Amino acid sequence: MSKQSRFSLGHLMQWILPMLWLAFVWCALWGKFTLPFIVFGLMLAWLCLIVFRMPSLYISDRLNPLSALQFIGYMLWQIAVSSIELLWVAMTYRPPLRNSIVAVQLRTESDLWLTAVSHAMSLIPGSVVVEVDRLRSIIYFHVIDTHGKKDVAEFREKAHRLETMILKAVGSRAEYESIKDDDHKGRRAQISEATPDLLEERTR
């Protein structure tokens, strides 16, 4: 498939998916899924997309089932382990409890994958997103129970691994090749060293 045809397909998907969703919402609000309502809903959806133009969202045309399963398995494992760790912290709490604001530099510049990583990390107990720097692809997390650089480095490594798994599963072919090159050259370690170790510590 040529580059022009891939671009045309991606551009078409930018219109089809929102139109179908808006038409579905229109029919659901009226509680009628008859042909006239569907057609009229599509017309309204097209008009909304013309009048209220949204920024283009990159949608990958690639899916690696094995990498997707690895990502799901890793997420479930991290949720289980982190839940137990957080329960142990709550049961054995002794002040002071050291929390940190940790900056994680991602390799991707896509808003979609930036959002995916931030939401995936937020599902794992023990951390929450407090700020996102879209221009520099940096996510700031509030992380509970950190006792130094080792805990911060382990958290960053978890975020980087999740990002890698997401890009391997549904990232573009160029992003996938970039990951392989970065892993081969060991650039992830350099990125981690370039990010500030601990931006803020809070004691509670």
C-alpha positions in Angstrom: 0.0 0.0 0.0 1.5 3.4 -1.0 2.1 6.2 1.4 -0.6 8.3 -0.3 -3.2 5.5 0.1 -2.3 5.1 3.7 -2.7 8.8 4.3 -6.1 8.8 2.5 -7.3 5.8 4.6 -6.2 7.5 7.8 -7.7 10.8 6.8 -11.0 9.0 6.0 -11.0 7.3 9.4 -10.7 10.7 11.1 -14.2 11.4 9.7 -15.9 8.0 9.7 -15.4 7.1 13.4 -16.6 10.4 14.8 -19.6 10.5 12.4 -20.7 7.0 13.4 -20.3 7.8 17.1 -22.2 11.1 16.9 -25.0 9.4 14.8 -25.2 6.7 17.5 -25.5 9.3 20.3 -28.2 11.1 18.3 -30.3 8.0 17.8 -29.7 6.9 21.4 -31.0 10.2 22.7 -34.2 9.8 20.8 -34.4 6.1 21.4 -35.0 5.4 17.8 -32.6 3.6 15.4 -34.7 3.7 12.3 -33.2 4.5 8.9 -34.5 8.2 8.8 -33.0 8.9 12.2 -29.7 7.3 11.3 -29.4 9.2 8.1 -30.4 12.5 9.8 -27.9 11.7 12.6 -25.1 11.2 10.0 -26.0 14.5 8.4 -25.9 16.3 11.8 -22.6 14.6 12.6 -21.1 15.7 9.3 -22.3 19.3 10.0 -20.8 19.3 13.5 -17.5 18.1 12.2 -17.4 20.8 9.6 -18.4 23.6 11.9 -16.5 22.5 15.0 -13.3 21.3 13.6 -11.1 19.2 16.0 -7.4 18.6 15.8 -6.5 15.5 13.8 -5.9 12.5 16.0 -3.4 10.0 14.9 -4.9 6.5 14.7 -2.5 3.6 14.2 -3.2 1.1 11.4 -1.1 -1.6 13.1 -1.9 -4.2 15.9 0.4 -6.8 17.3 -1.8 -9.4 19.2 1.2 -10.9 21.1 2.4 -7.5 22.3 -1.2 -6.5 23.2 -1.5 -9.7 25.4 1.8 -9.0 27.0 0.6 -5.5 27.8 -2.6 -6.7 29.3 -0.8 -9.3 31.4 1.7 -6.8 32.6 -1.0 -4.3 33.6 -3.0 -6.9 35.5 0.2 -8.1 37.3 1.2 -4.5 38.2 -2.3 -3.7 39.5 -2.3 -6.8 41.7 1.2 -6.2 43.1 0.7 -2.5 43.6 -2.6 -3.1 45.4 -0.9 -5.4 47.8 2.0 -3.0 48.3 -0.4 -0.1 49.0 -2.4 -2.2 51.4 0.8 -3.1 53.3 1.7 0.6 53.4 -1.7 1.4 54.9 -1.5 -1.4 57.5 2.0 -0.6 58.6 1.9 3.2 58.3 4.3 5.1 60.4 4.9 8.8 59.9 6.5 10.3 58.0 5.3 9.0 54.7 7.5 10.2 51.9 5.7 11.0 48.6 7.3 12.5 45.5 6.5 14.3 42.3 8.3 12.4 39.6 8.8 13.5 36.0 8.8 10.8 33.3 10.2 11.7 29.9 8.5 9.6 27.2 9.9 8.8 23.8 6.6 9.3 21.9 5.4 12.8 20.8 1.9 11.6 20.0 -0.9 13.0 22.2 -2.8 9.7 21.8 0.0 7.6 23.3 0.8 10.2 25.9 -2.8 9.9 27.1 -2.6 6.1 26.9 0.5 5.9 29.1 -0.9 8.4 31.6 -4.2 6.6 31.9 -2.5 3.2 32.1 -0.2 4.4 34.9 -3.2 5.9 36.8 -4.9 2.6 36.8 -2.0 1.2 38.8 -2.5 2.0 42.5 0.1 4.2 44.2 0.4 7.0 41.6 -1.7 9.7 39.9 -1.0 12.1 37.1 -0.7 15.7 38.3 0.5 17.4 35.1 1.3 16.7 31.5 3.8 18.7 29.4 2.6 18.0 25.8 5.4 20.0 24.2 8.2 18.1 25.8 6.3 14.8 26.3 6.8 14.7 30.0 4.2 13.4 32.5 4.4 14.4 36.2 3.2 11.8 38.7 2.5 12.0 42.4 4.0 8.8 43.7 3.3 7.5 47.2 5.9 5.9 49.5 9.2 6.8 47.8 12.4 6.6 49.9 15.0 7.9 47.4 16.4 7.7 44.0 16.0 3.9 43.7 12.2 4.0 44.2 12.0 6.9 41.7 14.1 5.0 39.1 11.9 1.9 39.5 8.8 4.0 39.0 10.3 5.5 35.8 11.3 2.1 34.5 7.7 0.9 35.0 6.3 3.9 33.0 8.9 3.4 30.3 8.1 -0.3 30.0 4.4 0.4 29.7 5.0 3.0 27.0 7.2 0.5 25.2 4.5 -2.2 25.4 1.8 0.1 24.1 3.9 1.2 21.2 4.9 -2.4 20.3 1.2 -3.4 20.5 -0.5 -0.6 18.6 2.2 2.0 17.6 3.0 2.7 14.0 5.7 0.7 12.2 8.1 3.7 12.4 7.5 3.9 16.2 8.1 0.1 16.5 11.3 0.3 14.6 12.4 3.3 16.7 11.8 1.2 19.9 14.0 -1.6 18.5 16.8 0.9 17.7 16.5 2.6 21.1 16.6 -0.8 22.9 19.6 -1.8 20.9 21.5 1.3 21.6 20.5 1.6 25.3 19.1 5.1 24.9 16.5 4.5 27.6 19.1 4.7 30.3 20.4 8.0 28.9 16.9 9.5 28.9 16.3 8.4 32.5 19.6 10.1 33.5 18.7 13.3 31.7 15.4 13.6 33.6 15.5 15.2 37.1 15.7 12.5 39.7 13.3 14.0 42.3 11.5 17.2 41.6 9.7 17.5 45.0 9.4 15.5 48.2 6.5 15.8 50.5 6.3 14.5 54.0 3.0 13.7 55.6 
